[in-house]
């Protein structure tokens, strides 16, 4: 979501609110879920709860029939307290600790991922008889965040791992892989599915293939549309598998990434040549950690309600940490800090911040690191906005 896409009434409503805050449009979440279902045609979609665990997001998806992928008991609790049955939940983290495995299994979760013999032992002990699926290593080439460095079994080692799971009383159910966050290489999905198909031939009792997520959201650069990714996946499923498996997917960012926007206010402006400096009341450490994770020019789209001459700015957060840099050398209309009446200061809008942002903020207290204010949460409802209490 971006400021320029809002109606005049919506803009007026959000400019009357104290900053900083997140603004969400749940209709976008619904639209993205419908797109995944219509283009990928999966047997089941499992939303990756870690990308945004707001109750309103989870409820919106549950109403549409979406399942949920959780990493631990805390995430399971966020889902089940909304009335979602545990049978609609899977656990795709192969490093989930014993206590959480036992707790999830006792509540009714029956499908778990693994990528090591130690995790097989963990599952055999704490989720006896569970359906398990092996996480395969596959290429993450071209992805913004390479997940293959720490998760996944090389396909050559997979047969031994599947056999061991069976000897421990578990039910080898399927395979999963992840092409990396914000993937730009369509062939990554093809390669992963081809590897899974070869293992499926050797272990015909495997029923399911889960392609994870990685479907990109546009920030400040073009990305592959889901339509093209869906064609690659459909072709690989058709050509690589003798029998079509149950097909699952776990989008997180794709469903929520462009449903959110951060609204912030300018606190200080210092005109410099060639790049001026502006400090805003939204800190990198209150939900924009991916700026530090990606380290490759990853930029959120920024807008402002200012109307002046375009100027190059470095946008800083309000803390004293040298890494609290939101954007560098970005052209924006001239910004102003109004010290007599701060609500009239320029606003800076950070677009497409619906995923992997909110859950990094300490919503259990009003201030975070170095006293940075915890952002509020609002939702668009037509031309008005409503407040939310934040994730429990």
Secondary structure, 3 states (H helix, E strand, C coil): CCHHHCCHHHHHHHHCCCCCEEEECHHHHHHHHHHHHHHHCCCEEEEEHHHCCCHHHHHHHHHCCCEEECCCHHHHHHHHCCCCCHHHEEECCCCCCHHHHHHHHHHCCCEEEECCHHHHHHHHHHCCCCEEEEEECCCCCCCCECCCCCCCECHHHHHHHHHHHHHCCCEEEEEECCCCECCCCCHHHHHHHHHHHHHHHHCCCCCEEECCCCCCCCCCCCCCCHHHHHHHHHHHHHHHCCCCCEEEECCCHHHHHHHEEEEEEEEEEECCCCCEEEEECCCHHHCCCHHHHHCCCCCCCEEECCCCCEEEEEEECCCCCCCCEEEEEEEEECCCCCCCCHHHCCEEEEECCCCCCHHHCCCCCCECHHHCECCEEEEEECCEEEEECCCC
